Structure formats: structure tokens, C-alpha cells
Amino acid sequence: MTTTKKRMSTQDLVLTGILLAAGTVIKAVFPKLPVTPNFIISMYCLAVLLVRPNLMEAIGIGVVSAILAQLTTGAAVPFINFAAEPVAIAACFYLAKIPFGKGIAGRILRPAFVTFATTFVSGSIFVLILSAVLLSRGSSAKYVMIYSVVLPTAAANMVIAALCYAPLRKVLKLSDDDQAKAAA
């Protein structure tokens, strides 16, 4: 007999909501620099790593993240986040299942790797769709943005998640055993 994971608890939903709200507010007020972290992606990666939702719950978080990202976007083509975020969070869901072990590997490398890769997936989808739309309008494609914007943003998000993950685990009283069971 196969057992299914329990649904997200009220505490899980509240934590996810707080993380997404914080990411949205920080993204909205953070100065626009040539390369700016995407705080919404950092926060949904932390939510997936801490809460361990099932795949459909994760995709739901991705859709909510796309809605929130739409509120703060300055993109030339709106609504691309609705394609990028659900796919990226699905990648995040599967990447979070990779066993990293205990200690530094689990507490620093796991959130760093998962967040970097997830941001890269999201940003690459965003840039590819943006480039296709711009090409269809007769403008030049922006593929170079994958290297000039997406990779530095992924690196910034990686640092944010790596710095926040261990303190959040401590506040939430999550043990290494809880994370190992969730990764299985």
C-alpha cells in the first residue's frame, strides 16, 4: 500500500504566506539595480525547503508567486511569470528531494544549490519567452540576458536562501531528521 504525504498544515500555509509576502514587499521596495535579487523566488524556494509541500501544493505556490511577481514586475511583456514560476517551483520541488546529508551540506549547500538552480530555470524560461515575443514584434532577442541577468540573479538568490535557511530551521525547530524524512 502506498502512503501519501499529508497536506500542508495551517502552520505551513501561514509560513508560506509570510515568506511570499516578505519576498513581495522586499522586491517592491528594493532599489532597482542592473542585477537585483528576485526575493519572491528566494522565498518560495525557502518555503519548499522548509514546508515540503507535495507537487500540486508546490505548483499552487508557484501560481501565487506568479501573481505576486506580476504586481512588482517591470517587464516589457507582462504575464510571463505565469509560465516561468510553476515550472521553476516544480524543479525546486524535485531538487529539494536530493539528499545532501546533515551538517553544512544540508544547511548551506542544499538551499544554495536548490535556489540557484530554481532561479536559473525561472529566469531562463522568462528570457526565452521574452525573446520569442520580442522577435515576433520585430525586435532583437535578449538571449544574452541569461548570462548578464539570470546568472547573477541566481547567485544573489542563492546567497539569500543560504543565509536564511538555517536560522529559519532553528526558529521552526526543524531537525536534520525531519528534513531527511521529508526528502525521502
N, C-alpha and C positions, 0 to 999 in steps of 0.2 A: 504494500500500500504506500502511496506517495503522500507525503505531508506537504502542505502549502504553508508559506510564511504568513504569519498574522498580518493583518492590515496595519497601517500606520495608526499609532495611538494619538489621542488628543495632544499629549505632550510632544509627539513627533511633528504633528501638524503645526503646533504653536512655534516650535523651534524653527521649522522650515519657513513659516511665515515671517518670523522675526529676522532670520538671515536674509531672506529675499527683500524684505522692507529695508533693512540696513543697506544692502547692496544697491538698491534703487536710489535711496537718499544720497548715499555717498557718491554714486555715479552722477547724480544730478548736480551736486554742488562742487564736485572735484574740478579743479581748473582744467580746461581743455588744452592739452599739450599735444605735441606731434604724436606721441605714443602715450596713451592713457590706459591704465588697467581697466578691465571690464569687471567691475565689482559684482555685478549680478552673476556672471559665470563663476567667479571665485566662491560666492556664497552658495550657489546651487551645488557646486562640487562638494563643499563642506557639508551641506545638507545630506547629500547622497552618502558621503563617507560616514557621517555620524548617525544618521537615522536608518540607513539601509532599507529604503523602500523597495517594493517589488517593481518589476519593469513598467507596468502600467501606471503605477503611482509616480515613478520617476518621470515618465513621459508627461504626465499631468503637471508635474513641477516644471518641466521644460516649457509647456504651453503657457503656464502662468508667468514664467520668466520671460517668454517672448512678448507677452502683453506688457509687462513692466519695462522691458527694454524698449518697446515701441514708444513709451512715454518719454524716454530720455535720449532717443536716437537723433542724430544729426545727419543720417544717411541720405544720400541723394535719391535713393529708391526705398520707399517705405515697405514694411511688412516682410522683409527678407528673414527677420528673426524667427518668423513662424515656420520657416523651413529649416533653419540652422539649429535652433535650440533643442527641439525634440530629438533630432538625430544626435546632436552632441551629448545630450544627457543620457541617451541610450548607450552611447560609447562609454560615458562616465560610469554608468551602472555596471557594465561588464568589466571595465578596467578596475573598478573598486573590488572586484572579486579575486584579483590576482593576489596570491599570498606573498606578503612581504616579510613575514616574521614579526618578532617582537622587538622592542627597543627602538633605536634610531631608525632602522629600516622601516618599521611600521609607523612610527610617529612623525617622521620627517620626509622620508623618501616616498611613502605611499601618497600623501596629499600633494606633494610636489609633482610627482610623475602623473598622477591622475588629472590634476588641474592643468598642467602644461598640455597634455595630450588632448583633453577635452576642449580647451581654448583653441588649440590648433585645428581641431575638427570643426568647431563652430565658425571660426574665422575663415577657414578655407572655403567652407560652404558659402558663407556670406560673400566672400570676394568672387568666387566663381559665378554665383547668381548675379551679383552686381555687374561683373564684366560682361556676362551674356546680355543683360538688359541694356547696358551702355553700347555694346556692339550692335544690337538691334536698332538702336536710335542713331547709329552712325558715329558714335563717339569711340574713343580708344578704350581698349580693355585695360583693367587695372591689376593684372596678374602679379605684377611686381609688389603689390600690397601684401601678398602672402609673406614676403621676406621683410619688407620695410615696416609693416604694421603688425601683422598677425604674430610673427615670432617674438618680437619684443613685448607685445601684449601678453602672450602666453608666458613669457619669462616673468613678467611683473605679477601676473595672477598666481603663478607657481610660488613665488615668494610670499604673497599674501596668505595663501592657503597653508603653506608650510608653517608660517608663524602663528596662525590662528588655531590650527588643528589640535595641537597638544593642550593648550590652555582650555579650549572648549571641552575636550575629552575629560579634563580634570574637573571642570565645573559640573559637567553632566555625570560625573562618577562612572565613566566607562572604563572597563578594564581591558587588558590585552586579550583576555579570554572571550569577552563579549565581541570584540572585533573579529577574532579568529572564527568564532561560530557564525557570525554574520557573513563573513567572506565565503564560507563553505556553501 
